[in-house]
Amino acid sequence: MGSIQEERTITGWAARDSSGVLSPYKYTLRNTGPEDVYIKVLCCGVCHTDVHQVKNDLGMSNYPMVPGHEVVGEVVEVGSEVRKFKVGDVVGAGCLVGSCRNCKPCKSDSEQYCNKKIWSYNSVYTDGKPTHGGFAEAMVVDQKFVAKIPEGMVPEQAAPLLCAGVTVYSPLKHFGLTQSMLKGAILGLGGVGHIGVKIAKAMGHHVTVISSSDKKKEEALDHLGADDYLVSSDAAKMQEAFDSFDYIIDTVPVFHPLEPYLSLLKLDGKLILMGVINKPLQFVTPMVMLGRKSITGSFIGSMKETEEMLEFCKEKGLTSMIEIVKMDYVNKAIERLEKNDVRYRFVVDVAGSKLDE
């Protein structure tokens, strides 16, 4: 089909202020161009970052804001220069909808590190219009930032992979941690953590879950397939785990000390930070120096990695543990997510919801 020229008014659920309460909001989608894909949203995951954004926890929120960046939808129309997708395809859109295309990160398939990246929401597109996310009827996305959902993968299952899944897959790939027989740990068993366990296990790693209490032990071992479980407040067990991990993926999104976990790393081990935290973290330098250890971070993943990760999850039969809700439950879902009261990801059935109510 040719490119869509007319603007369209749709309904999404937006936050109007830092209370973070979402309610119906009508707005106009930007004009779609020759390389754009017009997507009818089927479902959208709810990520902890959505909570930070709607409540202005990072001090950068602009309102009204329609959140949602784990978007799965059906292609309704395509621009005249779109070759990757056709009408009827089921596709996903993640955290980004644009980048400069010219910088070193963009030219090396690392566009998520572009200094001019355009977020799926709470950002401004090149035409000056604010971007809005997947808690809405539809989105218009440049084809570069759209990924094909593998045939047979359930849309609701695919949604969390577009952020949480690639967030774990990307550093494992980048830091050369994909070979089997590695010993890794996942710190924090939430939306990202639970997918991290599954992906690391599928790569053949020995995986330990580290948590602040033992309340998730049975689920981690029996349902997610973790090999071991470590309670961070158990000093004796933490001491036993000293110098034992090749890497630790730290998914905790609140302030916490790093030193207890640095001591668990082997020589050249890596502590990979993934939680968005608005307070400085601290450690004493010998904890890093005496084991040539690294504290590093990783941010989502590239579109190339997203496509690889989706195929990997399809090949390995990996699924997310999700709770499907309608849009009229989204405020309760955000409230529960803040309390970590979800196993392990909310996914909003957008297409099955009455958005105007």
C-alpha beads as a LAMMPS data file, in Angstrom:
LAMMPS data file: protein, C-alpha beads

357 atoms
356 bonds

1 atom types
1 bond types

-500.0 500.0 xlo xhi
-500.0 500.0 ylo yhi
-500.0 500.0 zlo zhi

Masses

1 110.0

Atoms # bond

1 1 1 0.000 0.000 0.000
2 1 1 1.022 3.600 -0.376
3 1 1 1.950 5.844 2.512
4 1 1 -0.838 7.166 4.679
5 1 1 -1.159 10.909 4.391
6 1 1 -3.998 11.820 6.731
7 1 1 -3.661 12.259 10.467
8 1 1 -5.830 10.030 12.639
9 1 1 -7.357 10.728 16.016
10 1 1 -7.172 7.793 18.391
11 1 1 -7.730 7.032 22.075
12 1 1 -5.026 6.076 24.518
13 1 1 -4.710 6.091 28.278
14 1 1 -2.567 8.960 29.521
15 1 1 -1.139 10.304 32.750
16 1 1 -1.802 14.025 33.204
17 1 1 0.489 14.673 36.158
18 1 1 2.913 13.003 38.567
19 1 1 0.097 11.166 40.342
20 1 1 0.599 8.733 37.474
21 1 1 -3.108 8.012 37.184
22 1 1 -4.057 7.016 33.648
23 1 1 -7.366 7.823 31.969
24 1 1 -8.727 8.023 28.413
25 1 1 -7.098 10.642 26.216
26 1 1 -7.732 11.486 22.576
27 1 1 -4.847 12.634 20.430
28 1 1 -3.710 12.789 16.840
29 1 1 -1.108 10.414 15.490
30 1 1 1.670 12.014 13.479
31 1 1 1.483 11.877 9.712
32 1 1 2.855 8.611 8.414
33 1 1 5.514 8.594 5.751
34 1 1 6.885 6.216 3.141
35 1 1 8.980 4.189 5.627
36 1 1 6.339 4.035 8.351
37 1 1 4.179 1.173 9.550
38 1 1 0.701 1.828 10.923
39 1 1 0.066 -0.676 13.714
40 1 1 -3.180 -1.628 15.410
41 1 1 -2.101 -2.364 18.983
42 1 1 -3.071 -5.818 20.218
43 1 1 -1.378 -5.815 23.616
44 1 1 1.289 -4.033 25.606
45 1 1 3.414 -5.039 28.580
46 1 1 3.691 -2.934 31.728
47 1 1 7.307 -2.263 32.703
48 1 1 8.768 -0.727 35.870
49 1 1 10.076 2.087 33.659
50 1 1 6.466 2.983 32.872
51 1 1 5.932 3.539 36.600
52 1 1 9.018 5.787 36.828
53 1 1 7.867 7.802 33.830
54 1 1 4.220 8.360 34.688
55 1 1 5.155 9.390 38.242
56 1 1 8.050 11.632 37.131
57 1 1 10.491 9.711 39.333
58 1 1 13.351 10.752 37.057
59 1 1 12.274 14.392 36.820
60 1 1 11.923 14.368 33.030
61 1 1 8.265 13.560 32.433
62 1 1 6.079 15.566 30.066
63 1 1 2.308 15.374 30.267
64 1 1 -0.088 14.226 28.997
65 1 1 1.818 10.969 28.528
66 1 1 0.600 7.693 27.015
67 1 1 3.085 5.060 28.251
68 1 1 3.783 1.535 27.052
69 1 1 6.904 0.285 25.240
70 1 1 6.370 -3.480 24.981
71 1 1 3.952 -3.218 22.094
72 1 1 2.669 -6.021 19.898
73 1 1 0.309 -5.159 17.100
74 1 1 -0.977 -6.011 13.657
75 1 1 0.188 -4.109 10.611
76 1 1 -2.796 -2.311 9.100
77 1 1 -1.074 -0.235 6.437
78 1 1 2.487 0.325 5.251
79 1 1 4.283 3.195 3.569
80 1 1 5.345 3.041 -0.078
81 1 1 8.984 2.259 0.772
82 1 1 8.334 -0.370 3.421
83 1 1 9.771 -3.707 2.349
84 1 1 10.192 -5.576 5.635
85 1 1 6.502 -5.828 6.514
86 1 1 3.128 -6.358 4.921
87 1 1 -0.467 -5.878 5.998
88 1 1 -1.491 -8.566 8.472
89 1 1 1.973 -9.142 9.945
90 1 1 2.182 -9.332 13.730
91 1 1 4.997 -7.058 14.838
92 1 1 6.553 -5.573 17.931
93 1 1 7.754 -2.102 18.868
94 1 1 9.962 -1.453 21.876
95 1 1 11.497 1.496 23.705
96 1 1 12.665 3.473 20.666
97 1 1 11.009 4.828 17.536
98 1 1 13.866 6.870 16.126
99 1 1 17.584 7.716 16.119
100 1 1 19.948 9.936 14.125
101 1 1 21.149 7.082 11.844
102 1 1 24.554 8.783 11.416
103 1 1 26.496 8.420 14.687
104 1 1 28.856 5.573 15.574
105 1 1 26.246 3.686 17.667
106 1 1 23.675 3.927 14.872
107 1 1 26.152 2.708 12.262
108 1 1 27.240 -0.238 14.424
109 1 1 23.793 -1.674 15.228
110 1 1 23.793 -0.059 18.678
111 1 1 21.197 2.621 18.036
112 1 1 19.940 2.361 21.601
113 1 1 23.048 4.364 22.580
114 1 1 22.434 7.149 20.065
115 1 1 22.460 10.543 21.784
116 1 1 19.549 11.629 19.609
117 1 1 17.371 8.565 20.099
118 1 1 13.626 9.085 20.152
119 1 1 11.700 7.254 22.851
120 1 1 8.431 5.502 22.162
121 1 1 6.779 7.966 24.523
122 1 1 7.668 11.058 26.555
123 1 1 9.782 12.235 23.637
124 1 1 9.446 14.392 20.535
125 1 1 9.505 13.035 17.003
126 1 1 11.349 14.670 14.110
127 1 1 8.155 16.454 13.022
128 1 1 7.821 18.096 16.444
129 1 1 4.925 15.951 17.615
130 1 1 5.135 14.253 21.033
131 1 1 5.514 10.492 20.943
132 1 1 2.995 8.266 22.686
133 1 1 3.258 4.582 23.513
134 1 1 1.316 1.367 23.325
135 1 1 -1.465 1.980 25.838
136 1 1 -3.492 3.111 22.845
137 1 1 -5.424 1.929 19.821
138 1 1 -2.599 2.412 17.348
139 1 1 0.943 3.615 16.705
140 1 1 2.889 4.820 13.699
141 1 1 6.490 3.548 13.772
142 1 1 9.410 3.749 11.364
143 1 1 10.016 0.276 9.920
144 1 1 13.596 0.215 11.310
145 1 1 12.193 0.167 14.842
146 1 1 9.676 -2.596 14.237
147 1 1 10.428 -6.306 14.650
148 1 1 8.534 -9.241 13.176
149 1 1 7.049 -11.518 15.829
150 1 1 7.979 -15.107 14.909
151 1 1 5.115 -17.154 13.547
152 1 1 3.425 -19.155 16.265
153 1 1 4.557 -16.919 19.121
154 1 1 1.577 -15.718 21.186
155 1 1 1.355 -11.887 21.109
156 1 1 0.867 -11.605 24.873
157 1 1 3.945 -13.778 25.381
158 1 1 6.017 -11.735 22.963
159 1 1 5.239 -8.357 24.545
160 1 1 7.565 -8.573 27.601
161 1 1 10.400 -9.816 25.403
162 1 1 10.513 -6.471 23.558
163 1 1 11.993 -4.782 26.632
164 1 1 12.682 -7.264 29.415
165 1 1 13.816 -10.029 27.068
166 1 1 16.249 -8.007 24.973
167 1 1 17.485 -6.163 28.078
168 1 1 18.919 -9.472 29.320
169 1 1 19.897 -10.912 25.947
170 1 1 21.895 -7.871 24.807
171 1 1 24.602 -7.813 27.542
172 1 1 25.014 -11.577 27.485
173 1 1 25.653 -11.320 23.745
174 1 1 27.802 -8.186 23.878
175 1 1 30.054 -9.305 26.726
176 1 1 30.636 -12.763 25.275
177 1 1 28.569 -14.548 27.898
178 1 1 26.583 -16.800 25.601
179 1 1 28.740 -19.916 25.783
180 1 1 27.439 -22.823 27.853
181 1 1 28.740 -23.857 31.274
182 1 1 29.051 -20.319 32.639
183 1 1 27.917 -19.663 36.183
184 1 1 25.655 -16.646 36.453
185 1 1 23.335 -15.006 38.926
186 1 1 20.184 -12.968 38.524
187 1 1 19.742 -10.373 41.263
188 1 1 16.058 -9.575 41.710
189 1 1 13.253 -11.778 40.442
190 1 1 10.842 -9.395 38.769
191 1 1 9.819 -8.895 35.160
192 1 1 13.363 -8.666 33.795
193 1 1 14.789 -11.163 36.294
194 1 1 12.399 -13.988 35.533
195 1 1 13.079 -13.745 31.794
196 1 1 16.785 -13.499 32.598
197 1 1 16.650 -16.864 34.351
198 1 1 14.971 -18.468 31.361
199 1 1 17.302 -16.997 28.743
200 1 1 20.459 -17.797 30.732
201 1 1 19.272 -21.370 31.342
202 1 1 18.483 -21.751 27.631
203 1 1 22.091 -20.751 26.910
204 1 1 23.283 -23.598 29.111
205 1 1 24.330 -21.596 32.156
206 1 1 24.190 -22.605 35.804
207 1 1 21.842 -19.946 37.166
208 1 1 21.395 -18.749 40.738
209 1 1 18.650 -16.345 41.755
210 1 1 19.647 -13.855 44.449
211 1 1 16.799 -12.292 46.397
212 1 1 16.262 -10.485 49.684
213 1 1 14.029 -13.216 51.110
214 1 1 13.166 -16.855 50.461
215 1 1 9.547 -16.201 49.472
216 1 1 10.287 -16.744 45.759
217 1 1 12.557 -19.754 46.244
218 1 1 10.088 -22.448 45.250
219 1 1 8.988 -20.542 42.180
220 1 1 12.565 -19.798 41.087
221 1 1 13.675 -23.407 41.393
222 1 1 10.549 -25.360 40.493
223 1 1 8.823 -23.113 37.952
224 1 1 11.559 -21.040 36.347
225 1 1 14.239 -23.737 36.403
226 1 1 16.940 -21.905 38.355
227 1 1 19.714 -24.148 39.691
228 1 1 20.165 -22.438 43.039
229 1 1 18.688 -19.712 45.233
230 1 1 20.602 -17.349 47.463
231 1 1 19.097 -15.074 50.122
232 1 1 21.215 -11.929 50.272
233 1 1 20.602 -11.438 54.000
234 1 1 21.992 -14.901 54.830
235 1 1 25.604 -13.990 55.619
236 1 1 26.797 -17.598 55.832
237 1 1 25.376 -18.559 52.447
238 1 1 26.680 -15.359 50.868
239 1 1 30.126 -16.227 52.194
240 1 1 29.850 -19.714 50.697
241 1 1 29.098 -18.126 47.314
242 1 1 32.224 -15.927 47.461
243 1 1 34.212 -15.862 44.195
244 1 1 31.811 -18.128 42.316
245 1 1 30.017 -16.237 39.507
246 1 1 31.147 -15.258 36.031
247 1 1 28.484 -12.564 35.955
248 1 1 25.640 -11.097 37.959
249 1 1 22.731 -9.413 36.206
250 1 1 21.451 -6.793 38.646
251 1 1 17.811 -6.005 37.874
252 1 1 16.955 -4.272 41.169
253 1 1 15.327 -0.868 40.397
254 1 1 15.870 0.689 43.863
255 1 1 18.923 1.811 45.815
256 1 1 20.999 -1.084 47.188
257 1 1 24.630 -1.729 48.177
258 1 1 26.899 -3.248 45.528
259 1 1 29.696 -4.608 47.696
260 1 1 27.933 -7.805 48.836
261 1 1 27.485 -8.798 45.198
262 1 1 30.916 -7.745 43.959
263 1 1 32.406 -10.236 46.437
264 1 1 30.533 -13.056 44.687
265 1 1 32.250 -12.489 41.339
266 1 1 35.175 -14.512 40.048
267 1 1 38.301 -12.975 38.544
268 1 1 37.185 -10.805 35.605
269 1 1 33.560 -11.212 36.663
270 1 1 30.991 -8.651 35.604
271 1 1 28.248 -6.952 37.589
272 1 1 25.796 -5.754 34.933
273 1 1 23.442 -3.000 36.112
274 1 1 19.965 -2.855 34.614
275 1 1 17.731 -1.225 37.220
276 1 1 16.907 2.455 36.680
277 1 1 17.861 4.143 39.968
278 1 1 17.851 7.872 40.657
279 1 1 20.310 7.742 43.576
280 1 1 24.104 7.216 43.438
281 1 1 25.328 3.695 44.211
282 1 1 28.528 3.190 46.213
283 1 1 31.344 0.685 46.539
284 1 1 34.959 0.668 47.763
285 1 1 37.462 0.361 44.934
286 1 1 39.409 -2.690 46.246
287 1 1 36.242 -4.729 45.724
288 1 1 36.764 -4.179 41.997
289 1 1 40.543 -3.866 41.790
290 1 1 41.449 -7.081 43.593
291 1 1 39.548 -9.260 41.143
292 1 1 39.840 -7.170 37.979
293 1 1 36.070 -7.047 38.155
294 1 1 33.794 -4.810 36.132
295 1 1 30.753 -2.816 37.074
296 1 1 28.999 -2.062 33.831
297 1 1 25.571 -1.295 32.520
298 1 1 23.449 -2.218 29.573
299 1 1 20.406 -0.534 28.089
300 1 1 17.725 -2.542 26.292
301 1 1 19.195 -3.774 23.001
302 1 1 19.453 -2.999 19.312
303 1 1 16.815 -3.908 16.769
304 1 1 19.196 -6.551 15.422
305 1 1 19.481 -8.063 18.917
306 1 1 15.714 -7.816 19.376
307 1 1 15.135 -9.885 16.257
308 1 1 17.821 -12.397 17.304
309 1 1 16.330 -12.668 20.783
310 1 1 12.813 -13.275 19.476
311 1 1 14.078 -16.083 17.232
312 1 1 16.121 -17.517 20.114
313 1 1 13.055 -17.554 22.383
314 1 1 10.958 -19.156 19.636
315 1 1 13.610 -21.807 18.989
316 1 1 13.992 -22.595 22.701
317 1 1 10.266 -22.445 23.421
318 1 1 10.704 -19.748 26.068
319 1 1 7.616 -18.111 27.498
320 1 1 7.031 -15.290 29.951
321 1 1 4.981 -15.656 33.125
322 1 1 2.309 -13.025 32.638
323 1 1 -0.957 -11.742 34.036
324 1 1 -3.257 -10.406 31.307
325 1 1 -5.462 -7.452 32.265
326 1 1 -7.786 -5.007 30.525
327 1 1 -7.017 -1.311 30.263
328 1 1 -9.507 -0.402 32.991
329 1 1 -7.250 -2.322 35.397
330 1 1 -4.020 -0.579 34.372
331 1 1 -3.907 1.829 37.344
332 1 1 -4.289 -1.088 39.731
333 1 1 -1.612 -2.951 37.787
334 1 1 0.806 -0.040 38.200
335 1 1 0.002 0.116 41.904
336 1 1 0.666 -3.605 42.260
337 1 1 3.831 -3.409 40.175
338 1 1 5.220 -0.800 42.583
339 1 1 4.734 -3.370 45.346
340 1 1 6.232 -6.172 43.224
341 1 1 2.857 -7.891 43.411
342 1 1 2.905 -9.581 40.013
343 1 1 4.294 -12.869 38.714
344 1 1 6.030 -11.532 36.662
345 1 1 4.723 -9.160 34.046
346 1 1 1.395 -7.479 33.440
347 1 1 0.286 -7.423 29.820
348 1 1 -2.629 -5.197 28.849
349 1 1 -5.078 -6.675 26.338
350 1 1 -5.447 -3.395 24.489
351 1 1 -7.459 -4.677 21.531
352 1 1 -9.918 -6.365 23.895
353 1 1 -10.411 -3.269 26.068
354 1 1 -12.890 -0.413 25.851
355 1 1 -10.472 2.488 25.765
356 1 1 -13.058 5.290 25.887
357 1 1 -14.395 4.287 29.295

Bonds

1 1 1 2
2 1 2 3
3 1 3 4
4 1 4 5
5 1 5 6
6 1 6 7
7 1 7 8
8 1 8 9
9 1 9 10
10 1 10 11
11 1 11 12
12 1 12 13
13 1 13 14
14 1 14 15
15 1 15 16
16 1 16 17
17 1 17 18
18 1 18 19
19 1 19 20
20 1 20 21
21 1 21 22
22 1 22 23
23 1 23 24
24 1 24 25
25 1 25 26
26 1 26 27
27 1 27 28
28 1 28 29
29 1 29 30
30 1 30 31
31 1 31 32
32 1 32 33
33 1 33 34
34 1 34 35
35 1 35 36
36 1 36 37
37 1 37 38
38 1 38 39
39 1 39 40
40 1 40 41
41 1 41 42
42 1 42 43
43 1 43 44
44 1 44 45
45 1 45 46
46 1 46 47
47 1 47 48
48 1 48 49
49 1 49 50
50 1 50 51
51 1 51 52
52 1 52 53
53 1 53 54
54 1 54 55
55 1 55 56
56 1 56 57
57 1 57 58
58 1 58 59
59 1 59 60
60 1 60 61
61 1 61 62
62 1 62 63
63 1 63 64
64 1 64 65
65 1 65 66
66 1 66 67
67 1 67 68
68 1 68 69
69 1 69 70
70 1 70 71
71 1 71 72
72 1 72 73
73 1 73 74
74 1 74 75
75 1 75 76
76 1 76 77
77 1 77 78
78 1 78 79
79 1 79 80
80 1 80 81
81 1 81 82
82 1 82 83
83 1 83 84
84 1 84 85
85 1 85 86
86 1 86 87
87 1 87 88
88 1 88 89
89 1 89 90
90 1 90 91
91 1 91 92
92 1 92 93
93 1 93 94
94 1 94 95
95 1 95 96
96 1 96 97
97 1 97 98
98 1 98 99
99 1 99 100
100 1 100 101
101 1 101 102
102 1 102 103
103 1 103 104
104 1 104 105
105 1 105 106
106 1 106 107
107 1 107 108
108 1 108 109
109 1 109 110
110 1 110 111
111 1 111 112
112 1 112 113
113 1 113 114
114 1 114 115
115 1 115 116
116 1 116 117
117 1 117 118
118 1 118 119
119 1 119 120
120 1 120 121
121 1 121 122
122 1 122 123
123 1 123 124
124 1 124 125
125 1 125 126
126 1 126 127
127 1 127 128
128 1 128 129
129 1 129 130
130 1 130 131
131 1 131 132
132 1 132 133
133 1 133 134
134 1 134 135
135 1 135 136
136 1 136 137
137 1 137 138
138 1 138 139
139 1 139 140
140 1 140 141
141 1 141 142
142 1 142 143
143 1 143 144
144 1 144 145
145 1 145 146
146 1 146 147
147 1 147 148
148 1 148 149
149 1 149 150
150 1 150 151
151 1 151 152
152 1 152 153
153 1 153 154
154 1 154 155
155 1 155 156
156 1 156 157
157 1 157 158
158 1 158 159
159 1 159 160
160 1 160 161
161 1 161 162
162 1 162 163
163 1 163 164
164 1 164 165
165 1 165 166
166 1 166 167
167 1 167 168
168 1 168 169
169 1 169 170
170 1 170 171
171 1 171 172
172 1 172 173
173 1 173 174
174 1 174 175
175 1 175 176
176 1 176 177
177 1 177 178
178 1 178 179
179 1 179 180
180 1 180 181
181 1 181 182
182 1 182 183
183 1 183 184
184 1 184 185
185 1 185 186
186 1 186 187
187 1 187 188
188 1 188 189
189 1 189 190
190 1 190 191
191 1 191 192
192 1 192 193
193 1 193 194
194 1 194 195
195 1 195 196
196 1 196 197
197 1 197 198
198 1 198 199
199 1 199 200
200 1 200 201
201 1 201 202
202 1 202 203
203 1 203 204
204 1 204 205
205 1 205 206
206 1 206 207
207 1 207 208
208 1 208 209
209 1 209 210
210 1 210 211
211 1 211 212
212 1 212 213
213 1 213 214
214 1 214 215
215 1 215 216
216 1 216 217
217 1 217 218
218 1 218 219
219 1 219 220
220 1 220 221
221 1 221 222
222 1 222 223
223 1 223 224
224 1 224 225
225 1 225 226
226 1 226 227
227 1 227 228
228 1 228 229
229 1 229 230
230 1 230 231
231 1 231 232
232 1 232 233
233 1 233 234
234 1 234 235
235 1 235 236
236 1 236 237
237 1 237 238
238 1 238 239
239 1 239 240
240 1 240 241
241 1 241 242
242 1 242 243
243 1 243 244
244 1 244 245
245 1 245 246
246 1 246 247
247 1 247 248
248 1 248 249
249 1 249 250
250 1 250 251
251 1 251 252
252 1 252 253
253 1 253 254
254 1 254 255
255 1 255 256
256 1 256 257
257 1 257 258
258 1 258 259
259 1 259 260
260 1 260 261
261 1 261 262
262 1 262 263
263 1 263 264
264 1 264 265
265 1 265 266
266 1 266 267
267 1 267 268
268 1 268 269
269 1 269 270
270 1 270 271
271 1 271 272
272 1 272 273
273 1 273 274
274 1 274 275
275 1 275 276
276 1 276 277
277 1 277 278
278 1 278 279
279 1 279 280
280 1 280 281
281 1 281 282
282 1 282 283
283 1 283 284
284 1 284 285
285 1 285 286
286 1 286 287
287 1 287 288
288 1 288 289
289 1 289 290
290 1 290 291
291 1 291 292
292 1 292 293
293 1 293 294
294 1 294 295
295 1 295 296
296 1 296 297
297 1 297 298
298 1 298 299
299 1 299 300
300 1 300 301
301 1 301 302
302 1 302 303
303 1 303 304
304 1 304 305
305 1 305 306
306 1 306 307
307 1 307 308
308 1 308 309
309 1 309 310
310 1 310 311
311 1 311 312
312 1 312 313
313 1 313 314
314 1 314 315
315 1 315 316
316 1 316 317
317 1 317 318
318 1 318 319
319 1 319 320
320 1 320 321
321 1 321 322
322 1 322 323
323 1 323 324
324 1 324 325
325 1 325 326
326 1 326 327
327 1 327 328
328 1 328 329
329 1 329 330
330 1 330 331
331 1 331 332
332 1 332 333
333 1 333 334
334 1 334 335
335 1 335 336
336 1 336 337
337 1 337 338
338 1 338 339
339 1 339 340
340 1 340 341
341 1 341 342
342 1 342 343
343 1 343 344
344 1 344 345
345 1 345 346
346 1 346 347
347 1 347 348
348 1 348 349
349 1 349 350
350 1 350 351
351 1 351 352
352 1 352 353
353 1 353 354
354 1 354 355
355 1 355 356
356 1 356 357
